[in-house]
Amino acid sequence: MPVALSCSSRPLPQPRRTEPRWGEGSAPLALPSVSPAPSAVSAWPVSVGCHGLVTDTATSPGSDEACGATRGSRHVVCVGGAREVGWMPRAVCLHYNKGDGPYGSCSFRKQCIKLHICQYFLQGECKFGTSCKRSHSFSNSENLEKLEKLGMSSDLVSRLPSIYRNAYDIKNKSSAPIPAHPTPLGPQGTSERRGSCSGPVSPNTPSQEENDQICLYHIRKSCSFQDKCNRVHFHLPYRWQFFDGGKWKDLDKMELIEEAYCNPKKHRVLCSELGSSFHSDCLNFDSMMFGTSRARRLSTASSVTKPPHFILTTDWVWYWMDEYDSWQEYGKQEVSKYENIDLYQDAMHPTTTISSGDVEKAYLVWCIPGSDASAASLKFEAGKHKYELDFKAFVQKNLVYGTVRKVCRRPKYVSPQDVKTKQICGVKFQGPKSIPDYWDPSALPDPGFKKIALSSSSAEYQKVSTLFHLTLPYYHIQKVERVQNLALWEVYQWQKGQMQKQNGGKEVDERQLFHGTSASFVDAICQQNFDWRVCGLHGTSYGKGSYFARDAAYSHHYSKSDTQSHTMFLARVLVGEFVRGSSSFVRPPAKVGQSNTFYDSCVNSMSDPSIFVIFEKHQVYPEYLIQYSSSAHPQAGTSLLMALGSLFSGRQ
């Protein structure tokens, strides 16, 4: 399947007086300019008011809304006191930020009209710092030449990092007013802003969530993507940091900080209590402030989002505060002690009908961008009482008496020794143990994978060959290998069972689909499955996910190779219930009339789907690896579809 489409793969849109739609391969960051962009550059008009760059040209430059306000869908980026009309060209080349080499996967290299700069640097979150392979400068010769063509002064160029960062912050606050110390809150626990969780919550975008997550494979010492991995590599499932000097720095004694944070009674911790080198500073869990600096907690993905096979995910525990100011865990019957004169008495609370896991799942649904307003609350019972949990305010309310109680979300503590134990012992997966009867049971490394070469005379090989040559008759298959990865197979079967359960026991739509890729990503895919964030996008016409095709001819155009030999996967894919995709989708949309139930995948056509976009990699198993090259003659038995390959190059 594809590596991302080039920036010239479709006609450039003409300037128009609407908010910008972020194009394929472009990072969603606004770039100001002081003069109209040349017609060769895709651009949209933008008004620059007395304090801001406003992506809404209906707002007059001198209005209150243009002077730093953020209302509705207007995005304001502070650029100083200039009062002028500028342009917003396409910004950062995402292909440059993916793949190997000095230009990443950008095939246009120096001819690319987009900026070649590290997108994580612009977000203030590049984990590689000075060792990053991507440029951290707008003033290098290549970027400066592009900016000068737009008429940008050297003064404005020097201010671009802060302008981009401001634009990024505004976009990820969903146009909400920016707090004095903005720090993102991760719905899956990747970047925590508060401890008691009182007050409104602004969930991260999914892409930001993925970038902030600690890599589960790295903790298991088996990340095949290594320095190309977009997730954080750290030896613990949590990481405490503070923002200083324009970058995030680690706090010391973070295992003690974590232990304190896991206690819902703790709202802050003094570094002097921990024997930390930061003697006088206090880390406030509610405001996520370390002294006068912002603080954050990175962690692994929430345990409810991963199969039981995954170790060292984050177990989030949900509590509510009772009338005696004691925190009670959802789904457990606790005894609360209170003082009455000189006597302690016990009070038994009825068990809630929901557990911490139930609350966590509902919370993560609400955190999904575009989720229905009804997802912001969860109704439940405890004894004879009925309650509603409000995720926006982090409180629960008695629906009869109106009593309001605080709610808290904290992780379950995992010590460094616990991490070492789990790394050595792992966790026995309780899911299906059966493997396909055609697998070689003697070639099942755990962990890891084994590629088994198929005999060209076998029925298994012939089935793969037939599907491949249906649309690529002029290409010769050199080798077909079966990928045997027990861990991925068990997770795939677990996901299949989950989808079937959610669909009332109905069989899940499972298909064999092609995915072209570069040979450099083959082993990583066999080890950790498909990940478009690392391997690159195959276009974004139908959503930002991994693209799979019914026809090998389509996937061939994304099978990049410097030699005559190409690689392509034939994968098992749980497409489930699908809907036509959109470039704006970062996950499948909700079903009509079912605000909290989502489709499983997206397609290019409902009547004749040939392209499928998968957003959850557990829905895919990389079953076969095909190595092939061009051939002088078509394979016997092929149809008139020989010319199809040329038709796909201009699509998407």
C-alpha positions in Angstrom: 0.0 0.0 0.0 1.0 3.6 -0.4 3.6 5.7 1.1 2.1 9.1 1.3 0.9 10.9 -1.8 3.0 13.7 -3.1 2.0 17.3 -2.6 1.3 17.7 -6.3 -0.9 14.6 -6.7 -4.0 16.7 -7.2 -4.8 20.2 -8.5 -4.0 23.0 -6.1 -7.1 24.7 -4.7 -7.7 28.4 -5.5 -7.7 31.0 -2.8 -11.2 31.3 -1.2 -12.8 33.1 1.7 -13.4 30.2 4.0 -11.5 28.5 6.8 -8.7 26.3 5.4 -9.1 22.6 4.8 -5.8 21.0 5.6 -4.5 19.3 2.5 -3.0 15.9 2.0 0.5 15.6 3.4 0.3 19.0 5.2 0.6 19.6 8.9 -2.3 21.5 10.3 -0.4 24.5 11.3 -1.0 28.1 10.0 1.9 29.9 8.3 1.5 33.7 8.1 2.9 35.8 5.3 2.9 39.5 4.6 2.2 39.4 0.9 -0.1 37.3 -1.3 1.4 34.0 -2.2 2.3 33.3 -5.8 -0.3 31.3 -7.7 2.0 28.3 -7.7 1.5 27.9 -3.9 -1.8 26.6 -2.6 -3.0 29.3 -0.2 -6.1 30.8 1.5 -6.7 34.4 2.5 -6.4 35.4 6.2 -7.0 38.6 8.1 -4.3 39.8 10.5 -5.8 42.0 13.2 -4.1 44.2 15.7 -3.1 41.2 17.8 -3.7 38.2 15.8 -3.8 36.2 12.6 -7.5 35.1 12.3 -8.5 32.4 9.9 -11.9 34.0 9.2 -11.9 36.8 6.7 -15.4 37.8 7.6 -13.9 39.3 10.8 -12.7 42.9 10.3 -9.1 43.6 11.2 -10.0 46.1 13.9 -12.8 44.1 15.6 -12.7 42.7 19.1 -12.7 39.2 17.7 -9.6 39.9 15.6 -7.8 41.3 18.6 -6.8 38.1 20.3 -10.3 36.6 20.9 -11.1 33.0 20.0 -14.8 32.4 19.2 -16.5 29.5 17.5 -14.1 28.1 14.9 -11.9 31.2 14.5 -8.3 30.5 15.2 -6.2 33.4 16.4 -2.4 33.3 16.3 -0.5 36.2 17.9 2.0 37.7 15.5 2.4 41.2 16.9 0.9 44.5 16.2 0.9 44.4 12.4 -2.4 45.3 10.7 -2.3 43.8 7.3 -3.8 41.1 5.1 -1.6 38.0 4.6 -1.9 34.5 3.2 -1.8 31.1 4.7 0.1 28.7 2.4 0.4 25.0 3.0 2.9 24.4 5.7 5.0 21.5 6.9 5.7 18.6 4.6 4.7 15.4 6.5 6.5 13.2 4.0 9.8 14.9 5.1 8.9 13.9 8.7 8.5 10.2 7.8 10.9 7.6 6.4 14.7 7.5 6.1 17.3 9.8 4.5 17.8 13.6 4.6 14.4 14.2 2.9 12.4 11.4 4.6 9.8 10.0 2.2 9.4 13.3 0.3 10.0 12.4 -3.3 10.2 16.1 -4.4 13.2 16.8 -2.2 14.4 20.3 -2.8 11.6 20.9 -5.3 8.9 20.5 -2.7 6.9 23.7 -2.1 6.3 22.8 1.6 8.6 23.5 4.5 11.1 20.8 5.5 11.2 21.1 9.2 10.6 18.9 12.2 6.9 19.0 13.0 7.5 18.0 16.6 10.0 20.8 17.1 7.2 23.2 16.0 5.0 21.7 18.7 7.7 22.1 21.3 7.9 18.4 21.8 10.8 17.0 19.8 12.2 14.2 22.0 15.4 14.0 20.1 16.5 17.6 20.7 19.8 18.5 19.0 20.3 14.9 17.8 17.1 15.1 15.7 17.7 14.1 12.0 15.1 16.7 10.9 15.8 20.4 10.6 14.9 22.7 13.5 15.6 25.8 11.6 13.5 28.1 9.3 16.7 29.9 8.4 18.5 27.1 6.6 19.1 27.8 2.9 16.2 25.5 1.7 13.5 26.8 4.0 14.6 30.4 3.8 14.4 30.4 0.0 10.8 29.2 0.2 9.9 31.8 2.8 11.6 34.7 0.9 9.6 33.8 -2.2 6.5 34.5 -0.1 7.8 37.9 0.7 8.7 37.2 4.4 11.1 39.5 6.2 13.9 38.1 8.3 12.3 39.4 11.4 9.1 37.5 10.8 11.1 34.3 9.9 12.8 34.5 13.3 9.4 34.6 15.0 7.9 31.6 13.1 8.7 29.0 15.8 6.6 30.8 18.4 3.9 31.5 15.8 3.6 27.9 14.8 3.6 26.7 18.4 0.9 29.2 19.2 -1.2 27.9 16.2 -0.7 24.3 17.3 -1.7 25.1 20.9 -4.9 26.9 19.7 -5.8 24.2 17.3 -5.5 21.5 20.0 -7.6 23.6 22.5 -10.5 23.4 20.0 -10.6 27.2 19.9 -11.2 27.4 23.7 -9.5 30.3 25.5 -5.9 29.5 26.2 -5.1 29.2 30.0 -2.1 30.9 31.5 -0.2 27.6 31.6 -1.7 25.3 28.9 -0.7 21.7 29.3 -2.6 19.0 27.3 -4.7 16.4 29.1 -4.4 12.9 27.7 -7.6 10.9 27.7 -5.6 7.7 27.7 -3.3 9.0 30.4 -0.5 10.0 28.2 -0.2 13.6 29.3 -1.9 14.5 32.5 -2.8 18.0 33.5 -4.7 17.4 36.8 -5.0 15.0 39.6 -8.5 15.5 41.1 -9.8 16.3 37.7 -12.2 19.1 38.8 -13.1 21.5 36.1 -13.5 21.2 32.3 -11.4 18.8 30.3 -9.9 19.4 26.9 -9.0 16.0 25.4 -6.0 15.7 23.1 -6.2 14.9 19.4 -5.5 11.3 18.6 -2.3 12.1 16.8 -1.1 14.0 19.8 -2.1 11.1 22.0 -0.1 8.7 20.0 3.0 10.9 20.1 2.8 11.3 23.8 2.3 7.6 24.6 5.2 5.6 26.0 5.9 2.7 23.6 4.8 -0.6 25.0 7.1 -2.5 22.7 10.1 -0.5 23.9 9.3 -1.4 27.5 9.3 -5.0 26.4 12.7 -4.3 24.7 11.2 -5.3 21.3 10.4 -2.1 19.4 11.4 -2.8 15.8 10.8 0.9 14.7 13.6 2.0 17.1 14.4 5.7 16.5 11.7 5.9 13.8 9.0 5.1 16.4 6.7 8.1 17.0 6.0 7.1 20.6 8.1 7.9 23.6 10.8 5.4 24.5 11.3 5.2 28.3 12.1 2.3 30.7 9.0 2.9 32.9 5.3 3.0 32.0 5.1 6.6 33.3 7.4 9.7 33.0 7.2 12.9 34.9 8.5 16.1 33.3 8.5 19.9 33.7 8.9 22.5 31.0 12.1 24.6 31.3 14.0 26.6 28.7 11.7 25.7 25.9 11.9 21.9 26.4 10.6 19.2 28.6 13.0 17.9 31.2 12.7 14.8 33.5 12.0 15.2 37.2 14.1 13.0 39.4 12.7 10.6 42.0 9.8 10.1 39.6 8.9 6.7 41.0 8.2 8.4 44.3 6.2 11.1 42.5 4.2 8.4 40.8 3.5 6.6 44.0 2.2 9.8 45.5 0.1 10.6 42.4 -1.5 7.1 42.6 -3.0 8.0 46.0 -6.2 10.0 45.4 -5.8 11.7 48.8 -2.6 13.4 47.5 -3.0 16.7 45.7 0.6 17.7 45.7 4.1 16.6 46.7 7.0 18.6 48.1 10.3 17.7 46.5 12.0 18.1 49.8 9.9 15.2 51.0 11.3 13.0 48.3 15.0 13.9 48.7 14.9 15.4 45.3 17.5 17.8 43.9 14.7 20.3 43.5 14.6 21.1 47.2 12.2 24.1 47.3 9.7 23.2 44.6 6.2 21.7 44.9 4.5 19.6 42.3 0.8 20.3 42.2 -1.2 17.4 40.8 -4.4 19.5 40.4 -2.9 22.3 38.3 0.0 20.2 37.0 2.5 23.0 37.9 6.0 22.4 39.2 6.8 25.6 41.0 6.1 28.2 38.3 6.7 25.7 35.4 4.2 23.5 33.6 4.4 19.8 34.4 3.1 16.7 32.7 2.9 12.9 33.1 3.4 10.7 30.1 2.3 7.1 30.3 1.5 4.0 28.3 -2.0 3.5 26.8 -5.0 2.8 29.0 -5.4 -0.9 29.7 -9.0 -0.9 28.4 -7.8 0.0 24.9 -5.5 -2.9 24.6 -5.9 -6.7 24.6 -5.0 -8.7 27.7 -1.9 -9.8 25.9 -0.3 -6.4 26.4 1.7 -5.9 29.5 2.5 -2.6 31.3 -0.5 -0.7 30.0 -1.9 1.9 32.5 -4.7 0.7 34.8 -6.8 3.8 35.6 -8.8 3.7 38.8 -11.9 5.9 39.2 -13.0 7.2 42.6 -15.8 9.3 44.0 -15.7 11.2 47.3 -18.2 10.3 49.9 -19.8 12.4 52.6 -16.9 11.8 54.9 -14.3 13.1 52.4 -13.1 9.5 51.7 -12.4 8.3 48.2 -14.4 5.2 47.1 -13.5 3.2 44.0 -16.3 2.5 41.5 -17.6 -1.0 41.5 -16.2 -1.9 44.9 -17.9 -2.0 48.3 -15.9 0.0 50.6 -16.1 0.8 54.3 -15.9 4.5 55.2 -14.9 5.6 58.7 -16.0 8.9 60.2 -15.6 10.4 63.6 -18.7 11.0 65.8 -17.7 12.6 69.1 -14.9 10.2 70.2 -16.2 7.2 68.5 -15.5 5.7 65.0 -18.4 4.1 63.2 -18.4 2.2 60.0 -20.6 3.2 57.1 -21.1 0.7 54.2 -21.8 2.2 50.8 -23.8 0.2 48.3 -21.8 -1.0 45.3 -22.1 0.9 42.1 -23.4 -0.9 39.0 -20.3 0.4 37.1 -16.6 -0.5 37.6 -13.5 1.6 37.1 -13.1 -0.2 33.7 -16.7 0.8 32.7 -16.1 4.4 33.6 -12.7 4.5 31.8 -14.2 3.1 28.6 -17.0 5.6 28.6 -14.6 8.4 29.3 -12.4 7.5 26.4 -15.4 7.4 24.1 -16.2 11.0 25.2 -12.6 12.0 24.6 -12.8 11.0 20.9 -13.0 14.2 18.8 -16.5 14.7 17.4 -18.2 12.4 19.9 -21.8 13.2 20.7 -22.7 15.5 23.6 -24.5 12.6 25.3 -21.1 10.9 25.7 -20.1 13.5 28.3 -22.2 11.7 31.0 -22.7 8.2 32.3 -25.7 7.1 34.2 -25.5 4.3 36.9 -27.0 3.1 40.1 -25.9 2.3 43.6 -28.4 0.6 45.8 -31.8 2.4 45.4 -30.1 5.6 44.1 -29.6 6.8 40.6 -26.6 8.9 39.5 -25.1 10.6 36.6 -21.3 11.0 36.2 -20.3 14.2 34.4 -16.9 13.9 32.6 -16.8 17.7 31.8 -17.0 18.7 35.5 -15.6 15.5 37.0 -18.5 15.2 39.4 -21.3 12.7 40.0 -24.8 13.9 40.8 -27.7 12.1 42.5 -30.6 12.5 40.1 -33.2 12.6 42.8 -31.7 14.7 45.6 -29.2 16.7 43.4 -26.3 15.9 45.7 -23.0 16.5 43.9 -19.8 14.5 44.7 -16.2 15.0 43.3 -14.8 12.4 41.0 -11.1 11.5 40.6 -9.1 9.4 38.1 -5.7 8.1 39.2 -3.5 5.3 37.9 -2.7 2.1 39.8 0.9 2.2 41.0 3.6 0.2 39.3 7.0 0.2 40.9 10.3 -0.2 38.9 10.6 -3.7 40.4 7.1 -4.5 39.1 8.2 -3.4 35.7 11.3 -5.7 35.8 9.2 -8.6 37.0 6.7 -8.2 34.2 9.4 -7.8 31.6 10.9 -11.1 32.6 7.7 -13.1 33.3 5.3 -11.4 31.0 1.6 -12.1 31.3 -0.1 -15.3 30.1 -2.7 -14.4 27.5 -6.0 -16.0 28.3 -7.4 -15.6 24.9 -7.6 -18.1 22.0 -4.5 -20.4 21.8 -5.4 -22.1 18.5 -3.4 -21.3 15.4 -4.4 -22.0 11.8 -4.0 -25.6 10.9 -1.7 -24.7 7.9 0.9 -23.0 10.2 4.2 -24.6 11.1 3.8 -25.2 14.9 7.6 -25.6 15.2 8.2 -22.0 14.0 6.4 -20.0 16.7 9.0 -17.8 18.5 7.6 -15.9 21.5 8.1 -13.1 21.3 8.9 -12.4 17.7 7.9 -13.8 14.3 9.0 -16.3 11.7 8.7 -16.0 7.9 7.9 -19.4 6.2 8.6 -19.6 2.5 5.7 -21.3 0.6 6.2 -23.9 -2.1 5.0 -22.6 -5.5 3.1 -25.8 -5.9 1.1 -25.5 -2.7 -2.6 -24.5 -2.7 -1.8 -21.7 -0.2 0.8 -20.2 -2.7 -1.6 -20.5 -5.6 -4.4 -18.7 -3.8 -2.1 -15.7 -3.1 -0.7 -15.8 -6.6 -4.2 -15.8 -8.2 -5.3 -12.7 -6.1 -2.1 -10.9 -7.0 -2.1 -11.6 -10.7 -5.7 -10.6 -11.1 -4.7 -7.0 -11.5 -0.9 -7.3 -11.9 -0.5 -9.9 -14.7 2.8 -8.5 -16.0 4.6 -9.0 -12.7 6.5 -12.1 -11.6 6.2 -13.4 -8.0 9.7 -14.3 -6.7 8.6 -15.5 -3.3 5.6 -15.7 -1.0 6.2 -16.0 2.7 3.7 -16.7 5.5 4.2 -14.5 8.5 3.9 -16.5 11.8 3.6 -14.1 14.8 1.8 -15.7 17.6 1.4 -12.5 19.7 -0.1 -10.6 16.7 -2.4 -13.5 15.8 -3.8 -13.8 19.3 -4.4 -10.1 19.5 -6.1 -10.2 16.1 -8.4 -13.0 17.2 -9.2 -11.2 20.4 -10.1 -8.1 18.4 -12.3 -10.3 16.2 -14.1 -11.6 19.2 -14.6 -8.1 20.6 -16.1 -6.9 17.3 -18.4 -9.9 17.1 -19.6 -9.3 20.7 -20.3 -5.7 20.0 -22.3 -6.7 16.9 -24.6 -9.0 18.8 -22.8 -12.2 17.9 -22.9 -11.5 14.1 -20.0 -12.7 12.0 -17.4 -9.9 11.3 -16.7 -9.0 7.7 -13.1 -10.2 7.2 -11.2 -9.7 4.0 -7.8 -10.4 2.4 -6.4 -7.0 1.2 -3.1 -5.8 -0.2 -0.7 -3.2 1.3 2.4 -2.1 -0.6 5.4 -0.8 1.4 9.1 -0.3 1.4 11.4 -3.2 2.2 12.9 -1.2 5.1 9.6 -1.5 7.0 8.9 -5.2 6.4 10.4 -6.7 9.6 8.9 -3.9 11.8 5.4 -4.7 10.3 5.9 -8.4 10.9 6.9 -7.7 14.5 4.5 -4.9 15.5 1.9 -4.7 12.7 1.0 -1.8 10.4 1.5 1.8 11.8 0.9 4.6 9.3 2.4 7.1 11.8 5.8 5.4 11.3 5.6 3.8 7.8 4.0 6.9 6.2 0.6 7.8 5.0 -0.9 6.2 1.8 -3.0 9.3 1.2 -5.6 10.9 3.3 -8.6 11.1 1.0 -10.7 8.7 3.1 -9.1 9.3 6.6 -5.8 9.2 8.4 -5.1 5.5 8.9 -3.6 2.5 7.2 -4.8 2.0 3.7 -5.5 -1.5 2.3 -6.7 -2.4 -1.2 -8.7 -5.1 -2.9 -6.5 -4.8 -6.0 -2.7 -5.4 -6.0 -2.4 -2.9 -8.8 -3.4 -0.1 -6.4 -1.0 -1.2 -3.7 1.9 -1.6 -6.2 2.2 2.2 -6.6 3.1 2.4 -3.0 5.6 -0.5 -3.0 8.7 1.7 -3.1 12.0 0.1 -4.2 15.4 1.2 -5.5 15.7 -2.1 -7.3 13.5 -4.2 -9.6 12.2 -6.2 -6.6 9.1 -5.0 -4.8 7.4 -6.0 -1.6 3.7 -6.2 -0.8 1.6 -7.7 2.0 -1.6 -9.6 1.6 -3.2 -9.1 5.0 -6.2 -10.3 6.9 -8.4 -7.3 7.7 -11.4 -7.0 9.9 -13.2 -4.4 7.9 -16.4 -4.9 9.9 -19.1 -2.3 9.3 -17.8 0.5 7.1 -18.8 3.9 5.8 -17.5 6.2 3.1 -14.4 8.0 4.4 -13.4 11.6 4.5 -10.0 13.3 4.6 -11.0 14.8 8.0 -11.5 11.5 9.7 -9.0 10.4 12.3 -11.2 7.4 13.2 -14.5 6.1 11.8 -17.5 8.2 12.6 -20.4 7.3 14.8 -23.3 5.4 13.4 -26.5 7.3 12.6 -28.7 7.5 15.7 -26.0 5.7 17.8 -23.8 8.5 19.1 -21.5 6.2 21.0 -21.3 3.4 18.6 -18.7 3.8 15.7 -18.1 2.2 12.4 -15.1 -0.2 12.1 -13.5 1.2 9.0 -13.9 3.7 6.1 -14.0 3.0 2.3 -13.7 4.9 -1.0 -17.1 3.7 -2.2 -20.1 2.1 -0.5 -21.4 0.4 -3.7 -18.0 -1.1 -4.8 -15.4 -0.6 -2.1 -11.8 -1.2 -3.2 -9.9 0.9 -0.7 -10.3 0.4 3.1 -8.9 2.6 5.8 -8.2 0.9 9.1 -7.6 3.1 12.2 -7.0 0.3 14.8 -4.1 -1.9 14.0 -5.5 -4.8 16.0 -8.0 -5.2 13.1 -5.2 -6.3 10.8 -2.9 -9.4 10.6 0.1 -9.2 8.1 -0.4 -12.8 6.9 1.6 -13.0 3.6 4.7 -11.2 2.3 5.0 -11.1 -1.5 8.3 -10.3 -3.3 7.9 -9.7 -7.0 9.4 -8.0 -10.0 8.3 -7.0 -13.5 7.9 -9.7 -16.1 8.0 -9.8 -19.9 4.7 -11.7 -20.3 1.4 -11.7 -18.4 0.5 -14.7 -16.4 -1.8 -17.3 -18.0 -5.5 -16.9 -17.3 -5.5 -13.2 -16.6 -8.2 -10.9 -17.9 -8.3 -7.5 -19.6 -7.5 -5.8 -16.3 -3.8 -5.6 -17.4 -4.0 -1.9 -17.9 -5.6 -1.2 -14.5 -2.3 -0.3 -12.9 -1.9 2.9 -14.9 -5.4 4.0 -13.8 -4.5 4.0 -10.1 -1.5 6.3 -10.1 -3.7 9.5 -10.4 -6.2 8.5 -7.7 -6.4 9.6 -4.1 
